Amino acid sequence: MRVCAALLLLGALGGCAYAPRGGPGPAPAPIVERAPPPPPGYYAWRPGHWRWNGYRYVWITGHYVLRPA
């Protein structure tokens, strides 16, 4: 019975993979984005950036954020 439980546990863990937190290397070059006209109010453009999601780099599109008061 213990042998079966151990084999099931090893089989379940066999599919697990470790992905480094920072990524496999440097992020790709930034994508050049043109900021659209700002909305009315006190907004600032936050440019896009690459983010490591645990498996690959994904591009986070730039967007407007409310400026701190």
Gaussian input, Z-matrix of N, CA and C with variables (Angstrom, degrees):
# hf/3-21g

backbone

0 1
 N
 C     1     B1
 C     2     B2     1     A1
 N     3     B3     2     A2     1     D1
 C     4     B4     3     A3     2     D2
 C     5     B5     4     A4     3     D3
 N     6     B6     5     A5     4     D4
 C     7     B7     6     A6     5     D5
 C     8     B8     7     A7     6     D6
 N     9     B9     8     A8     7     D7
 C    10    B10     9     A9     8     D8
 C    11    B11    10    A10     9     D9
 N    12    B12    11    A11    10    D10
 C    13    B13    12    A12    11    D11
 C    14    B14    13    A13    12    D12
 N    15    B15    14    A14    13    D13
 C    16    B16    15    A15    14    D14
 C    17    B17    16    A16    15    D15
 N    18    B18    17    A17    16    D16
 C    19    B19    18    A18    17    D17
 C    20    B20    19    A19    18    D18
 N    21    B21    20    A20    19    D19
 C    22    B22    21    A21    20    D20
 C    23    B23    22    A22    21    D21
 N    24    B24    23    A23    22    D22
 C    25    B25    24    A24    23    D23
 C    26    B26    25    A25    24    D24
 N    27    B27    26    A26    25    D25
 C    28    B28    27    A27    26    D26
 C    29    B29    28    A28    27    D27
 N    30    B30    29    A29    28    D28
 C    31    B31    30    A30    29    D29
 C    32    B32    31    A31    30    D30
 N    33    B33    32    A32    31    D31
 C    34    B34    33    A33    32    D32
 C    35    B35    34    A34    33    D33
 N    36    B36    35    A35    34    D34
 C    37    B37    36    A36    35    D35
 C    38    B38    37    A37    36    D36
 N    39    B39    38    A38    37    D37
 C    40    B40    39    A39    38    D38
 C    41    B41    40    A40    39    D39
 N    42    B42    41    A41    40    D40
 C    43    B43    42    A42    41    D41
 C    44    B44    43    A43    42    D42
 N    45    B45    44    A44    43    D43
 C    46    B46    45    A45    44    D44
 C    47    B47    46    A46    45    D45
 N    48    B48    47    A47    46    D46
 C    49    B49    48    A48    47    D47
 C    50    B50    49    A49    48    D48
 N    51    B51    50    A50    49    D49
 C    52    B52    51    A51    50    D50
 C    53    B53    52    A52    51    D51
 N    54    B54    53    A53    52    D52
 C    55    B55    54    A54    53    D53
 C    56    B56    55    A55    54    D54
 N    57    B57    56    A56    55    D55
 C    58    B58    57    A57    56    D56
 C    59    B59    58    A58    57    D57
 N    60    B60    59    A59    58    D58
 C    61    B61    60    A60    59    D59
 C    62    B62    61    A61    60    D60
 N    63    B63    62    A62    61    D61
 C    64    B64    63    A63    62    D62
 C    65    B65    64    A64    63    D63
 N    66    B66    65    A65    64    D64
 C    67    B67    66    A66    65    D65
 C    68    B68    67    A67    66    D66
 N    69    B69    68    A68    67    D67
 C    70    B70    69    A69    68    D68
 C    71    B71    70    A70    69    D69
 N    72    B72    71    A71    70    D70
 C    73    B73    72    A72    71    D71
 C    74    B74    73    A73    72    D72
 N    75    B75    74    A74    73    D73
 C    76    B76    75    A75    74    D74
 C    77    B77    76    A76    75    D75
 N    78    B78    77    A77    76    D76
 C    79    B79    78    A78    77    D77
 C    80    B80    79    A79    78    D78
 N    81    B81    80    A80    79    D79
 C    82    B82    81    A81    80    D80
 C    83    B83    82    A82    81    D81
 N    84    B84    83    A83    82    D82
 C    85    B85    84    A84    83    D83
 C    86    B86    85    A85    84    D84
 N    87    B87    86    A86    85    D85
 C    88    B88    87    A87    86    D86
 C    89    B89    88    A88    87    D87
 N    90    B90    89    A89    88    D88
 C    91    B91    90    A90    89    D89
 C    92    B92    91    A91    90    D90
 N    93    B93    92    A92    91    D91
 C    94    B94    93    A93    92    D92
 C    95    B95    94    A94    93    D93
 N    96    B96    95    A95    94    D94
 C    97    B97    96    A96    95    D95
 C    98    B98    97    A97    96    D96
 N    99    B99    98    A98    97    D97
 C   100   B100    99    A99    98    D98
 C   101   B101   100   A100    99    D99
 N   102   B102   101   A101   100   D100
 C   103   B103   102   A102   101   D101
 C   104   B104   103   A103   102   D102
 N   105   B105   104   A104   103   D103
 C   106   B106   105   A105   104   D104
 C   107   B107   106   A106   105   D105
 N   108   B108   107   A107   106   D106
 C   109   B109   108   A108   107   D107
 C   110   B110   109   A109   108   D108
 N   111   B111   110   A110   109   D109
 C   112   B112   111   A111   110   D110
 C   113   B113   112   A112   111   D111
 N   114   B114   113   A113   112   D112
 C   115   B115   114   A114   113   D113
 C   116   B116   115   A115   114   D114
 N   117   B117   116   A116   115   D115
 C   118   B118   117   A117   116   D116
 C   119   B119   118   A118   117   D117
 N   120   B120   119   A119   118   D118
 C   121   B121   120   A120   119   D119
 C   122   B122   121   A121   120   D120
 N   123   B123   122   A122   121   D121
 C   124   B124   123   A123   122   D122
 C   125   B125   124   A124   123   D123
 N   126   B126   125   A125   124   D124
 C   127   B127   126   A126   125   D125
 C   128   B128   127   A127   126   D126
 N   129   B129   128   A128   127   D127
 C   130   B130   129   A129   128   D128
 C   131   B131   130   A130   129   D129
 N   132   B132   131   A131   130   D130
 C   133   B133   132   A132   131   D131
 C   134   B134   133   A133   132   D132
 N   135   B135   134   A134   133   D133
 C   136   B136   135   A135   134   D134
 C   137   B137   136   A136   135   D135
 N   138   B138   137   A137   136   D136
 C   139   B139   138   A138   137   D137
 C   140   B140   139   A139   138   D138
 N   141   B141   140   A140   139   D139
 C   142   B142   141   A141   140   D140
 C   143   B143   142   A142   141   D141
 N   144   B144   143   A143   142   D142
 C   145   B145   144   A144   143   D143
 C   146   B146   145   A145   144   D144
 N   147   B147   146   A146   145   D145
 C   148   B148   147   A147   146   D146
 C   149   B149   148   A148   147   D147
 N   150   B150   149   A149   148   D148
 C   151   B151   150   A150   149   D149
 C   152   B152   151   A151   150   D150
 N   153   B153   152   A152   151   D151
 C   154   B154   153   A153   152   D152
 C   155   B155   154   A154   153   D153
 N   156   B156   155   A155   154   D154
 C   157   B157   156   A156   155   D155
 C   158   B158   157   A157   156   D156
 N   159   B159   158   A158   157   D157
 C   160   B160   159   A159   158   D158
 C   161   B161   160   A160   159   D159
 N   162   B162   161   A161   160   D160
 C   163   B163   162   A162   161   D161
 C   164   B164   163   A163   162   D162
 N   165   B165   164   A164   163   D163
 C   166   B166   165   A165   164   D164
 C   167   B167   166   A166   165   D165
 N   168   B168   167   A167   166   D166
 C   169   B169   168   A168   167   D167
 C   170   B170   169   A169   168   D168
 N   171   B171   170   A170   169   D169
 C   172   B172   171   A171   170   D170
 C   173   B173   172   A172   171   D171
 N   174   B174   173   A173   172   D172
 C   175   B175   174   A174   173   D173
 C   176   B176   175   A175   174   D174
 N   177   B177   176   A176   175   D175
 C   178   B178   177   A177   176   D176
 C   179   B179   178   A178   177   D177
 N   180   B180   179   A179   178   D178
 C   181   B181   180   A180   179   D179
 C   182   B182   181   A181   180   D180
 N   183   B183   182   A182   181   D181
 C   184   B184   183   A183   182   D182
 C   185   B185   184   A184   183   D183
 N   186   B186   185   A185   184   D184
 C   187   B187   186   A186   185   D185
 C   188   B188   187   A187   186   D186
 N   189   B189   188   A188   187   D187
 C   190   B190   189   A189   188   D188
 C   191   B191   190   A190   189   D189
 N   192   B192   191   A191   190   D190
 C   193   B193   192   A192   191   D191
 C   194   B194   193   A193   192   D192
 N   195   B195   194   A194   193   D193
 C   196   B196   195   A195   194   D194
 C   197   B197   196   A196   195   D195
 N   198   B198   197   A197   196   D196
 C   199   B199   198   A198   197   D197
 C   200   B200   199   A199   198   D198
 N   201   B201   200   A200   199   D199
 C   202   B202   201   A201   200   D200
 C   203   B203   202   A202   201   D201
 N   204   B204   203   A203   202   D202
 C   205   B205   204   A204   203   D203
 C   206   B206   205   A205   204   D204

   B1=1.4429
   B2=1.5293
   B3=1.3333
   B4=1.4666
   B5=1.5215
   B6=1.3193
   B7=1.4664
   B8=1.5301
   B9=1.3261
   B10=1.4748
   B11=1.5247
   B12=1.3342
   B13=1.4565
   B14=1.5256
   B15=1.3253
   B16=1.4608
   B17=1.5275
   B18=1.3151
   B19=1.4673
   B20=1.5288
   B21=1.3221
   B22=1.4678
   B23=1.5204
   B24=1.3232
   B25=1.4584
   B26=1.5243
   B27=1.3048
   B28=1.4660
   B29=1.5185
   B30=1.3217
   B31=1.4634
   B32=1.5175
   B33=1.3375
   B34=1.4565
   B35=1.5205
   B36=1.3220
   B37=1.4619
   B38=1.5187
   B39=1.3039
   B40=1.4602
   B41=1.5134
   B42=1.3449
   B43=1.4530
   B44=1.5116
   B45=1.3148
   B46=1.4600
   B47=1.5223
   B48=1.3032
   B49=1.4600
   B50=1.5210
   B51=1.2889
   B52=1.4593
   B53=1.5157
   B54=1.3115
   B55=1.4613
   B56=1.5221
   B57=1.3194
   B58=1.4601
   B59=1.5188
   B60=1.3111
   B61=1.4629
   B62=1.5205
   B63=1.3052
   B64=1.4584
   B65=1.5076
   B66=1.2889
   B67=1.4503
   B68=1.5118
   B69=1.3088
   B70=1.4579
   B71=1.5236
   B72=1.2933
   B73=1.4616
   B74=1.5107
   B75=1.3065
   B76=1.4663
   B77=1.5263
   B78=1.3025
   B79=1.4646
   B80=1.5275
   B81=1.3312
   B82=1.4689
   B83=1.5254
   B84=1.3130
   B85=1.4623
   B86=1.5268
   B87=1.3305
   B88=1.4709
   B89=1.5224
   B90=1.3093
   B91=1.4613
   B92=1.5278
   B93=1.3212
   B94=1.4609
   B95=1.5244
   B96=1.3323
   B97=1.4617
   B98=1.5298
   B99=1.2986
   B100=1.4634
   B101=1.5216
   B102=1.3114
   B103=1.4615
   B104=1.5223
   B105=1.3256
   B106=1.4670
   B107=1.5253
   B108=1.3114
   B109=1.4707
   B110=1.5331
   B111=1.3184
   B112=1.4649
   B113=1.5229
   B114=1.3266
   B115=1.4594
   B116=1.5259
   B117=1.3171
   B118=1.4673
   B119=1.5249
   B120=1.3066
   B121=1.4601
   B122=1.5131
   B123=1.3019
   B124=1.4621
   B125=1.5149
   B126=1.3140
   B127=1.4591
   B128=1.5135
   B129=1.3045
   B130=1.4644
   B131=1.5206
   B132=1.3209
   B133=1.4591
   B134=1.5232
   B135=1.3104
   B136=1.4602
   B137=1.5221
   B138=1.3381
   B139=1.4698
   B140=1.5204
   B141=1.3192
   B142=1.4536
   B143=1.5212
   B144=1.3356
   B145=1.4600
   B146=1.5260
   B147=1.3167
   B148=1.4637
   B149=1.5225
   B150=1.3277
   B151=1.4584
   B152=1.5313
   B153=1.3097
   B154=1.4626
   B155=1.5253
   B156=1.3298
   B157=1.4573
   B158=1.5272
   B159=1.3136
   B160=1.4551
   B161=1.5183
   B162=1.3375
   B163=1.4619
   B164=1.5177
   B165=1.3354
   B166=1.4645
   B167=1.5239
   B168=1.3262
   B169=1.4552
   B170=1.5257
   B171=1.3282
   B172=1.4589
   B173=1.5269
   B174=1.3253
   B175=1.4546
   B176=1.5270
   B177=1.3273
   B178=1.4554
   B179=1.5307
   B180=1.3152
   B181=1.4576
   B182=1.5274
   B183=1.3267
   B184=1.4555
   B185=1.5246
   B186=1.3164
   B187=1.4592
   B188=1.5326
   B189=1.3136
   B190=1.4555
   B191=1.5265
   B192=1.3310
   B193=1.4628
   B194=1.5284
   B195=1.3024
   B196=1.4644
   B197=1.5185
   B198=1.3215
   B199=1.4703
   B200=1.5201
   B201=1.3397
   B202=1.4643
   B203=1.5266
   B204=1.3007
   B205=1.4649
   B206=1.5147
   A1=111.05
   A2=116.58
   A3=120.08
   A4=111.67
   A5=115.58
   A6=119.56
   A7=109.51
   A8=116.43
   A9=119.76
   A10=110.83
   A11=116.43
   A12=119.84
   A13=110.73
   A14=117.32
   A15=121.09
   A16=111.02
   A17=116.94
   A18=120.29
   A19=111.07
   A20=116.75
   A21=119.27
   A22=111.14
   A23=116.16
   A24=120.38
   A25=111.06
   A26=117.20
   A27=120.21
   A28=111.28
   A29=117.16
   A30=120.89
   A31=111.31
   A32=115.99
   A33=119.91
   A34=111.10
   A35=117.26
   A36=121.00
   A37=112.68
   A38=117.20
   A39=120.60
   A40=113.47
   A41=117.36
   A42=120.16
   A43=113.56
   A44=117.45
   A45=120.35
   A46=109.83
   A47=115.44
   A48=120.17
   A49=108.72
   A50=115.81
   A51=120.84
   A52=108.56
   A53=116.49
   A54=121.04
   A55=107.70
   A56=118.38
   A57=119.88
   A58=111.18
   A59=116.06
   A60=121.30
   A61=112.36
   A62=118.08
   A63=120.58
   A64=114.06
   A65=118.71
   A66=122.00
   A67=111.23
   A68=116.30
   A69=120.92
   A70=112.96
   A71=117.51
   A72=121.85
   A73=108.92
   A74=116.34
   A75=118.59
   A76=111.42
   A77=115.95
   A78=121.40
   A79=109.72
   A80=117.00
   A81=119.46
   A82=110.70
   A83=115.90
   A84=121.28
   A85=109.32
   A86=117.45
   A87=119.76
   A88=112.00
   A89=115.84
   A90=122.25
   A91=107.19
   A92=116.62
   A93=120.56
   A94=108.04
   A95=115.52
   A96=121.09
   A97=108.73
   A98=116.23
   A99=121.01
   A100=107.00
   A101=116.10
   A102=120.60
   A103=109.71
   A104=117.20
   A105=119.14
   A106=109.84
   A107=118.40
   A108=119.80
   A109=110.01
   A110=116.93
   A111=119.12
   A112=112.07
   A113=116.43
   A114=119.14
   A115=109.61
   A116=118.14
   A117=119.03
   A118=110.83
   A119=116.45
   A120=120.60
   A121=111.27
   A122=116.18
   A123=122.64
   A124=110.19
   A125=116.09
   A126=121.57
   A127=110.74
   A128=115.60
   A129=122.37
   A130=108.33
   A131=115.88
   A132=120.94
   A133=109.72
   A134=117.26
   A135=122.64
   A136=106.34
   A137=118.24
   A138=120.11
   A139=112.06
   A140=114.69
   A141=120.89
   A142=111.45
   A143=115.51
   A144=120.72
   A145=109.72
   A146=114.77
   A147=120.66
   A148=109.30
   A149=117.38
   A150=122.93
   A151=108.47
   A152=115.81
   A153=122.10
   A154=107.68
   A155=118.60
   A156=121.13
   A157=112.96
   A158=117.02
   A159=121.28
   A160=112.54
   A161=116.76
   A162=120.98
   A163=111.84
   A164=115.56
   A165=120.16
   A166=108.67
   A167=116.22
   A168=121.03
   A169=109.19
   A170=116.44
   A171=121.60
   A172=108.02
   A173=116.21
   A174=121.16
   A175=109.52
   A176=116.39
   A177=123.28
   A178=105.70
   A179=116.66
   A180=122.28
   A181=111.37
   A182=115.78
   A183=120.89
   A184=110.58
   A185=115.91
   A186=120.16
   A187=109.70
   A188=115.61
   A189=120.90
   A190=109.50
   A191=114.89
   A192=121.35
   A193=108.13
   A194=115.76
   A195=121.32
   A196=108.67
   A197=116.35
   A198=120.37
   A199=109.40
   A200=116.04
   A201=117.70
   A202=110.80
   A203=115.75
   A204=120.30
   A205=112.32
   D1=-43.06
   D2=178.66
   D3=-64.93
   D4=-34.85
   D5=179.82
   D6=-64.75
   D7=-43.24
   D8=179.14
   D9=-62.38
   D10=-43.38
   D11=179.57
   D12=-63.05
   D13=-41.16
   D14=179.55
   D15=-64.92
   D16=-41.25
   D17=179.03
   D18=-66.07
   D19=-40.06
   D20=177.39
   D21=-63.39
   D22=-41.32
   D23=179.15
   D24=-64.67
   D25=-44.48
   D26=178.83
   D27=-64.16
   D28=-38.23
   D29=178.16
   D30=-65.02
   D31=-39.70
   D32=179.60
   D33=-67.73
   D34=-38.51
   D35=-179.08
   D36=-80.22
   D37=-16.42
   D38=-177.99
   D39=-62.77
   D40=-27.85
   D41=-179.77
   D42=-84.48
   D43=-7.81
   D44=-178.75
   D45=-74.75
   D46=142.75
   D47=178.30
   D48=-134.36
   D49=146.12
   D50=178.41
   D51=-95.64
   D52=127.93
   D53=175.40
   D54=-114.56
   D55=126.67
   D56=179.74
   D57=-60.35
   D58=144.18
   D59=-175.65
   D60=-65.24
   D61=-40.05
   D62=-175.98
   D63=-84.02
   D64=-9.22
   D65=-178.50
   D66=103.97
   D67=169.92
   D68=-177.02
   D69=-77.10
   D70=-10.48
   D71=-178.31
   D72=178.98
   D73=-168.01
   D74=-179.69
   D75=-65.22
   D76=150.89
   D77=178.19
   D78=-67.80
   D79=155.71
   D80=175.74
   D81=-62.15
   D82=167.94
   D83=177.66
   D84=-62.22
   D85=144.83
   D86=179.75
   D87=-60.44
   D88=148.57
   D89=175.52
   D90=-86.59
   D91=131.70
   D92=179.96
   D93=-77.73
   D94=122.56
   D95=179.21
   D96=-119.47
   D97=144.42
   D98=174.59
   D99=-98.77
   D100=123.71
   D101=-179.00
   D102=-70.37
   D103=129.79
   D104=175.42
   D105=-70.42
   D106=167.87
   D107=178.52
   D108=-55.85
   D109=140.31
   D110=-177.30
   D111=-71.00
   D112=150.15
   D113=173.99
   D114=-70.81
   D115=160.74
   D116=178.51
   D117=-64.04
   D118=141.94
   D119=-179.65
   D120=118.61
   D121=-164.73
   D122=-175.70
   D123=-100.80
   D124=78.27
   D125=-178.51
   D126=-114.49
   D127=150.72
   D128=176.05
   D129=-126.52
   D130=146.72
   D131=179.52
   D132=-81.32
   D133=126.21
   D134=173.43
   D135=-104.10
   D136=113.73
   D137=-176.31
   D138=-66.61
   D139=157.78
   D140=178.37
   D141=-68.24
   D142=164.75
   D143=-179.22
   D144=-157.86
   D145=161.40
   D146=176.28
   D147=-86.65
   D148=140.59
   D149=176.73
   D150=-130.71
   D151=134.43
   D152=176.90
   D153=-82.54
   D154=121.96
   D155=-178.05
   D156=-99.00
   D157=12.43
   D158=-179.32
   D159=101.47
   D160=-16.85
   D161=-178.94
   D162=-129.54
   D163=-35.42
   D164=-178.00
   D165=-159.58
   D166=168.38
   D167=175.08
   D168=-82.28
   D169=135.30
   D170=175.29
   D171=-123.91
   D172=145.34
   D173=-178.42
   D174=-85.96
   D175=128.08
   D176=174.31
   D177=-100.75
   D178=116.11
   D179=-175.18
   D180=-66.50
   D181=144.39
   D182=176.20
   D183=-63.09
   D184=154.90
   D185=-178.07
   D186=-159.32
   D187=163.76
   D188=177.54
   D189=-85.33
   D190=141.26
   D191=175.72
   D192=-127.96
   D193=151.54
   D194=178.60
   D195=-70.77
   D196=129.43
   D197=178.92
   D198=-68.77
   D199=143.95
   D200=176.41
   D201=-65.12
   D202=147.95
   D203=-178.26
   D204=-75.59

